[in-house]
Amino acid sequence: WDDSFSAFNGVVQQSGMDLARYKGKTVEKWTALLPAVSKGDTMSYGVLLVYKKKAIGAYLLEKPSGEVSGLITAAQTTAEAEQQAAETSAALPDEADYPSE
């Protein structure tokens, strides 16, 4: 349980879970591709950590970068991006506002 693992546990804690109680235990790691979140060469995966048939941790993993993020953090980022896109498209004038010659 080094600084690197403490940082990883911080990401898991963003999803409302904590791995501290499972230090030294063997857990299962279930991974599923998330095609709706994957873009281009970046593949996104949902990862679930399971101990004795109980979910104890969850996070998102991007490959090939290896970047991990908490589920809540990722959901907030996605919601903010969608809101910004909606505001941008709402602010653009409609083509009908500019008659052609």
C-alpha positions in Angstrom: 0.0 0.0 0.0 2.3 2.7 -1.3 1.7 6.3 -2.5 0.7 5.1 -5.9 -1.9 2.7 -4.5 -3.2 5.5 -2.2 -3.7 7.7 -5.2 -5.5 4.9 -7.0 -7.8 4.4 -4.0 -8.6 8.1 -4.1 -9.9 7.5 -7.6 -12.0 4.6 -6.4 -13.3 6.7 -3.5 -14.7 9.2 -6.1 -17.1 6.4 -7.0 -18.2 6.1 -3.4 -16.2 3.0 -2.5 -13.0 2.4 -0.5 -10.4 -0.3 -0.9 -8.7 0.2 2.5 -10.6 -2.7 4.1 -9.3 -5.1 1.4 -5.6 -4.4 1.8 -3.7 -7.7 1.2 -6.8 -9.5 -0.1 -7.2 -11.0 -3.6 -10.0 -9.5 -5.6 -11.5 -10.2 -9.0 -11.3 -7.5 -11.7 -14.1 -7.4 -14.2 -13.5 -5.2 -17.3 -16.0 -4.2 -20.0 -15.5 -2.1 -23.1 -17.6 1.1 -23.2 -18.1 1.8 -26.9 -20.2 4.9 -26.4 -17.4 6.5 -24.4 -14.5 5.3 -26.6 -13.3 7.7 -29.3 -10.9 7.1 -32.2 -7.8 5.1 -31.0 -8.7 5.7 -27.3 -10.7 2.8 -25.9 -12.6 3.3 -22.6 -13.4 0.5 -20.2 -15.5 0.2 -17.1 -13.6 -1.8 -14.3 -15.4 -3.4 -11.4 -13.4 -4.8 -8.4 -15.2 -7.7 -6.7 -14.4 -9.4 -3.4 -16.5 -12.4 -2.4 -19.3 -11.5 -4.9 -19.5 -8.0 -3.6 -18.5 -4.9 -5.6 -15.9 -3.0 -3.7 -14.5 -0.6 -6.3 -15.2 0.8 -9.7 -13.4 3.1 -12.1 -12.9 4.0 -15.8 -9.8 3.0 -17.6 -8.6 4.5 -20.9 -6.2 2.6 -23.2 -3.6 3.0 -24.4 -2.8 5.8 -22.0 -3.7 3.9 -18.9 -5.4 6.9 -17.4 -8.0 6.1 -14.7 -10.9 8.2 -13.4 -13.7 7.8 -10.9 -17.2 7.1 -12.2 -18.6 10.3 -10.6 -15.8 12.5 -12.0 -16.3 11.0 -15.5 -20.0 11.5 -15.3 -19.6 15.2 -14.3 -17.1 15.8 -17.0 -19.4 14.3 -19.6 -22.4 16.3 -18.3 -20.4 19.5 -18.4 -19.2 18.8 -22.0 -22.8 18.1 -23.1 -24.0 21.3 -21.5 -21.3 23.4 -23.1 -22.0 21.8 -26.5 -25.7 22.6 -26.1 -25.0 26.2 -25.1 -22.6 26.6 -28.0 -25.1 25.3 -30.5 -27.9 27.4 -29.0 -25.8 30.5 -29.4 -25.1 30.0 -33.1 -27.5 31.7 -35.5 -29.7 29.6 -37.7 -28.9 29.4 -41.4 -32.5 30.7 -42.1 -31.5 34.0 -40.4 -29.3 34.8 -43.3 -31.2 34.7 -46.6 -29.2 33.7 -49.7 -29.1 35.8 -52.8 
